[in-house]
Amino acid sequence: METKNAETVAVQALKKQRLDREFSWISREFNHFRTLADLDLENAPYKQAVDLGLVD
């Protein structure tokens, strides 16, 4: 029974570590979005142009 409990704790710790890593990536990837309008697909070409330095 102790072994099963230790395995469960180890698996849960690994899952938490992976989840924390995923949330960290998401927050880094999307930290430049300020509003829902930033996520709008109609704004995507404009945002791409701004990122490429084609528009001010």
N, CA, C and O atoms as a Tinker XYZ file with bonds, in Angstrom:
   224  protein
     1  N      0.817000   -1.194000    0.000000    73     2
     2  CA     0.000000    0.000000    0.000000    64     1     3
     3  C      0.865000    1.263000    0.000000    63     2     4     5
     4  O      0.536000    2.240000   -0.673000    81     3
     5  N      1.985000    1.245000    0.764000    73     3     6
     6  CA     2.896000    2.389000    0.797000    64     5     7
     7  C      3.482000    2.641000   -0.585000    63     6     8     9
     8  O      3.620000    3.791000   -1.002000    81     7
     9  N      3.827000    1.574000   -1.297000    73     7    10
    10  CA     4.422000    1.707000   -2.624000    64     9    11
    11  C      3.433000    2.351000   -3.585000    63    10    12    13
    12  O      3.803000    3.233000   -4.360000    81    11
    13  N      2.202000    1.923000   -3.539000    73    11    14
    14  CA     1.177000    2.483000   -4.420000    64    13    15
    15  C      0.978000    3.974000   -4.136000    63    14    16    17
    16  O      0.827000    4.771000   -5.062000    81    15
    17  N      0.979000    4.348000   -2.849000    73    15    18
    18  CA     0.826000    5.742000   -2.466000    64    17    19
    19  C      2.018000    6.565000   -2.964000    63    18    20    21
    20  O      1.835000    7.674000   -3.467000    81    19
    21  N      3.214000    6.042000   -2.832000    73    19    22
    22  CA     4.411000    6.740000   -3.284000    64    21    23
    23  C      4.393000    6.905000   -4.805000    63    22    24    25
    24  O      4.785000    7.951000   -5.323000    81    23
    25  N      3.940000    5.878000   -5.515000    73    23    26
    26  CA     3.829000    5.973000   -6.978000    64    25    27
    27  C      2.824000    7.050000   -7.375000    63    26    28    29
    28  O      3.072000    7.835000   -8.291000    81    27
    29  N      1.703000    7.080000   -6.690000    73    27    30
    30  CA     0.669000    8.069000   -6.984000    64    29    31
    31  C      1.197000    9.481000   -6.753000    63    30    32    33
    32  O      0.968000   10.372000   -7.572000    81    31
    33  N      1.896000    9.687000   -5.656000    73    31    34
    34  CA     2.456000   11.006000   -5.353000    64    33    35
    35  C      3.475000   11.398000   -6.416000    63    34    36    37
    36  O      3.504000   12.553000   -6.842000    81    35
    37  N      4.303000   10.468000   -6.845000    73    35    38
    38  CA     5.307000   10.758000   -7.863000    64    37    39
    39  C      4.658000   11.111000   -9.200000    63    38    40    41
    40  O      5.090000   12.045000   -9.873000    81    39
    41  N      3.632000   10.374000   -9.580000    73    39    42
    42  CA     2.931000   10.640000  -10.839000    64    41    43
    43  C      2.241000   12.002000  -10.778000    63    42    44    45
    44  O      2.291000   12.762000  -11.745000    81    43
    45  N      1.604000   12.315000   -9.664000    73    43    46
    46  CA     0.928000   13.604000   -9.523000    64    45    47
    47  C      1.929000   14.764000   -9.555000    63    46    48    49
    48  O      1.636000   15.813000  -10.128000    81    47
    49  N      3.093000   14.589000   -8.952000    73    47    50
    50  CA     4.128000   15.632000   -8.980000    64    49    51
    51  C      4.615000   15.856000  -10.409000    63    50    52    53
    52  O      4.837000   16.997000  -10.815000    81    51
    53  N      4.781000   14.787000  -11.166000    73    51    54
    54  CA     5.201000   14.901000  -12.553000    64    53    55
    55  C      4.139000   15.610000  -13.392000    63    54    56    57
    56  O      4.466000   16.463000  -14.217000    81    55
    57  N      2.889000   15.267000  -13.186000    73    55    58
    58  CA     1.795000   15.921000  -13.909000    64    57    59
    59  C      1.734000   17.414000  -13.575000    63    58    60    61
    60  O      1.523000   18.239000  -14.464000    81    59
    61  N      1.916000   17.761000  -12.308000    73    59    62
    62  CA     1.894000   19.168000  -11.904000    64    61    63
    63  C      3.061000   19.916000  -12.547000    63    62    64    65
    64  O      2.893000   21.049000  -12.999000    81    63
    65  N      4.225000   19.304000  -12.590000    73    63    66
    66  CA     5.382000   19.938000  -13.208000    64    65    67
    67  C      5.125000   20.204000  -14.693000    63    66    68    69
    68  O      5.442000   21.283000  -15.193000    81    67
    69  N      4.561000   19.241000  -15.389000    73    67    70
    70  CA     4.255000   19.412000  -16.810000    64    69    71
    71  C      3.201000   20.488000  -17.030000    63    70    72    73
    72  O      3.311000   21.293000  -17.955000    81    71
    73  N      2.188000   20.501000  -16.187000    73    71    74
    74  CA     1.134000   21.508000  -16.298000    64    73    75
    75  C      1.692000   22.904000  -16.025000    63    74    76    77
    76  O      1.358000   23.851000  -16.736000    81    75
    77  N      2.532000   23.039000  -15.009000    73    75    78
    78  CA     3.157000   24.326000  -14.714000    64    77    79
    79  C      4.012000   24.802000  -15.881000    63    78    80    81
    80  O      4.006000   25.985000  -16.221000    81    79
    81  N      4.745000   23.879000  -16.491000    73    79    82
    82  CA     5.573000   24.221000  -17.643000    64    81    83
    83  C      4.708000   24.680000  -18.811000    63    82    84    85
    84  O      5.067000   25.624000  -19.513000    81    83
    85  N      3.573000   24.020000  -19.023000    73    83    86
    86  CA     2.657000   24.388000  -20.110000    64    85    87
    87  C      2.060000   25.777000  -19.880000    63    86    88    89
    88  O      2.008000   26.590000  -20.804000    81    87
    89  N      1.609000   26.054000  -18.651000    73    87    90
    90  CA     1.063000   27.376000  -18.348000    64    89    91
    91  C      2.128000   28.458000  -18.484000    63    90    92    93
    92  O      1.834000   29.568000  -18.925000    81    91
    93  N      3.342000   28.143000  -18.114000    73    91    94
    94  CA     4.439000   29.101000  -18.257000    64    93    95
    95  C      4.655000   29.431000  -19.723000    63    94    96    97
    96  O      4.830000   30.597000  -20.076000    81    95
    97  N      4.645000   28.413000  -20.586000    73    95    98
    98  CA     4.822000   28.632000  -22.021000    64    97    99
    99  C      3.680000   29.483000  -22.571000    63    98   100   101
   100  O      3.910000   30.415000  -23.342000    81    99
   101  N      2.461000   29.162000  -22.176000    73    99   102
   102  CA     1.299000   29.904000  -22.662000    64   101   103
   103  C      1.393000   31.373000  -22.255000    63   102   104   105
   104  O      1.145000   32.261000  -23.070000    81   103
   105  N      1.749000   31.627000  -21.004000    73   103   106
   106  CA     1.827000   33.018000  -20.559000    64   105   107
   107  C      2.944000   33.771000  -21.272000    63   106   108   109
   108  O      2.786000   34.957000  -21.562000    81   107
   109  N      4.062000   33.121000  -21.561000    73   107   110
   110  CA     5.136000   33.778000  -22.322000    64   109   111
   111  C      4.707000   34.018000  -23.759000    63   110   112   113
   112  O      4.979000   35.079000  -24.320000    81   111
   113  N      4.040000   33.045000  -24.356000    73   111   114
   114  CA     3.662000   33.126000  -25.762000    64   113   115
   115  C      2.616000   34.213000  -26.011000    63   114   116   117
   116  O      2.648000   34.879000  -27.046000    81   115
   117  N      1.702000   34.393000  -25.078000    73   115   118
   118  CA     0.590000   35.308000  -25.293000    64   117   119
   119  C      0.640000   36.545000  -24.393000    63   118   120   121
   120  O     -0.380000   37.214000  -24.225000    81   119
   121  N      1.789000   36.863000  -23.815000    73   119   122
   122  CA     1.855000   37.994000  -22.885000    64   121   123
   123  C      1.692000   39.336000  -23.582000    63   122   124   125
   124  O      1.393000   40.328000  -22.917000    81   123
   125  N      1.876000   39.403000  -24.892000    73   123   126
   126  CA     1.750000   40.670000  -25.602000    64   125   127
   127  C      0.306000   40.995000  -25.976000    63   126   128   129
   128  O      0.030000   42.101000  -26.441000    81   127
   129  N     -0.614000   40.059000  -25.784000    73   127   130
   130  CA    -2.019000   40.341000  -26.054000    64   129   131
   131  C     -2.611000   41.101000  -24.871000    63   130   132   133
   132  O     -2.495000   40.670000  -23.723000    81   131
   133  N     -3.233000   42.215000  -25.156000    73   131   134
   134  CA    -3.808000   43.043000  -24.097000    64   133   135
   135  C     -5.331000   42.944000  -24.043000    63   134   136   137
   136  O     -5.917000   43.012000  -22.963000    81   135
   137  N     -5.972000   42.785000  -25.197000    73   135   138
   138  CA    -7.436000   42.743000  -25.246000    64   137   139
   139  C     -7.875000   41.609000  -26.163000    63   138   140   141
   140  O     -7.056000   41.005000  -26.855000    81   139
   141  N     -9.158000   41.330000  -26.162000    73   139   142
   142  CA    -9.684000   40.311000  -27.065000    64   141   143
   143  C     -9.536000   40.739000  -28.516000    63   142   144   145
   144  O     -9.432000   39.892000  -29.403000    81   143
   145  N     -9.526000   42.045000  -28.769000    73   143   146
   146  CA    -9.362000   42.535000  -30.139000    64   145   147
   147  C     -8.000000   42.137000  -30.701000    63   146   148   149
   148  O     -7.852000   41.962000  -31.910000    81   147
   149  N     -7.007000   41.996000  -29.825000    73   147   150
   150  CA    -5.682000   41.568000  -30.276000    64   149   151
   151  C     -5.712000   40.156000  -30.841000    63   150   152   153
   152  O     -4.884000   39.792000  -31.676000    81   151
   153  N     -6.676000   39.363000  -30.376000    73   151   154
   154  CA    -6.792000   37.984000  -30.832000    64   153   155
   155  C     -7.682000   37.844000  -32.059000    63   154   156   157
   156  O     -7.776000   36.758000  -32.630000    81   155
   157  N     -8.325000   38.909000  -32.467000    73   155   158
   158  CA    -9.253000   38.886000  -33.591000    64   157   159
   159  C     -8.514000   38.534000  -34.882000    63   158   160   161
   160  O     -7.470000   39.114000  -35.181000    81   159
   161  N     -9.044000   37.604000  -35.627000    73   159   162
   162  CA    -8.385000   37.163000  -36.859000    64   161   163
   163  C     -8.327000   38.258000  -37.911000    63   162   164   165
   164  O     -7.438000   38.258000  -38.763000    81   163
   165  N     -9.268000   39.192000  -37.856000    73   163   166
   166  CA    -9.246000   40.280000  -38.820000    64   165   167
   167  C     -8.049000   41.197000  -38.594000    63   166   168   169
   168  O     -7.603000   41.870000  -39.524000    81   167
   169  N     -7.527000   41.232000  -37.376000    73   167   170
   170  CA    -6.374000   42.070000  -37.051000    64   169   171
   171  C     -5.051000   41.358000  -37.317000    63   170   172   173
   172  O     -3.993000   41.981000  -37.226000    81   171
   173  N     -5.089000   40.077000  -37.640000    73   171   174
   174  CA    -3.866000   39.298000  -37.806000    64   173   175
   175  C     -2.938000   39.852000  -38.878000    63   174   176   177
   176  O     -1.741000   39.965000  -38.614000    81   175
   177  N     -3.417000   40.210000  -40.081000    73   175   178
   178  CA    -2.499000   40.762000  -41.079000    64   177   179
   179  C     -1.860000   42.075000  -40.614000    63   178   180   181
   180  O     -0.681000   42.316000  -40.875000    81   179
   181  N     -2.632000   42.921000  -39.929000    73   179   182
   182  CA    -2.087000   44.187000  -39.436000    64   181   183
   183  C     -1.010000   43.929000  -38.383000    63   182   184   185
   184  O      0.059000   44.538000  -38.413000    81   183
   185  N     -1.307000   43.016000  -37.448000    73   183   186
   186  CA    -0.332000   42.703000  -36.397000    64   185   187
   187  C      0.930000   42.119000  -36.996000    63   186   188   189
   188  O      2.031000   42.440000  -36.549000    81   187
   189  N      0.795000   41.272000  -37.994000    73   187   190
   190  CA     1.956000   40.698000  -38.652000    64   189   191
   191  C      2.779000   41.799000  -39.327000    63   190   192   193
   192  O      4.008000   41.779000  -39.258000    81   191
   193  N      2.124000   42.745000  -39.967000    73   191   194
   194  CA     2.828000   43.857000  -40.598000    64   193   195
   195  C      3.567000   44.697000  -39.559000    63   194   196   197
   196  O      4.697000   45.125000  -39.798000    81   195
   197  N      2.939000   44.933000  -38.414000    73   195   198
   198  CA     3.583000   45.699000  -37.341000    64   197   199
   199  C      4.801000   44.943000  -36.821000    63   198   200   201
   200  O      5.867000   45.528000  -36.627000    81   199
   201  N      4.641000   43.650000  -36.597000    73   199   202
   202  CA     5.764000   42.836000  -36.094000    64   201   203
   203  C      6.924000   42.807000  -37.071000    63   202   204   205
   204  O      8.083000   42.739000  -36.661000    81   203
   205  N      6.619000   42.858000  -38.369000    73   203   206
   206  CA     7.673000   42.834000  -39.371000    64   205   207
   207  C      8.261000   44.227000  -39.631000    63   206   208   209
   208  O      9.226000   44.371000  -40.382000    81   207
   209  N      7.675000   45.240000  -39.007000    73   207   210
   210  CA     8.178000   46.589000  -39.159000    64   209   211
   211  C      7.720000   47.258000  -40.446000    63   210   212   213
   212  O      8.321000   48.239000  -40.883000    81   211
   213  N      6.664000   46.738000  -41.053000    73   211   214
   214  CA     6.176000   47.309000  -42.309000    64   213   215
   215  C      5.246000   48.485000  -42.084000    63   214   216   217
   216  O      5.023000   49.276000  -43.001000    81   215
   217  N      4.687000   48.619000  -40.858000    73   215   218
   218  CA     3.761000   49.693000  -40.534000    64   217   219
   219  C      4.178000   50.260000  -39.178000    63   218   220   221
   220  O      4.773000   49.556000  -38.362000    81   219
   221  N      3.869000   51.516000  -38.946000    73   219   222
   222  CA     4.185000   52.128000  -37.642000    64   221   223
   223  C      2.995000   52.095000  -36.729000    63   222   224
   224  O      3.074000   52.564000  -35.594000    81   223
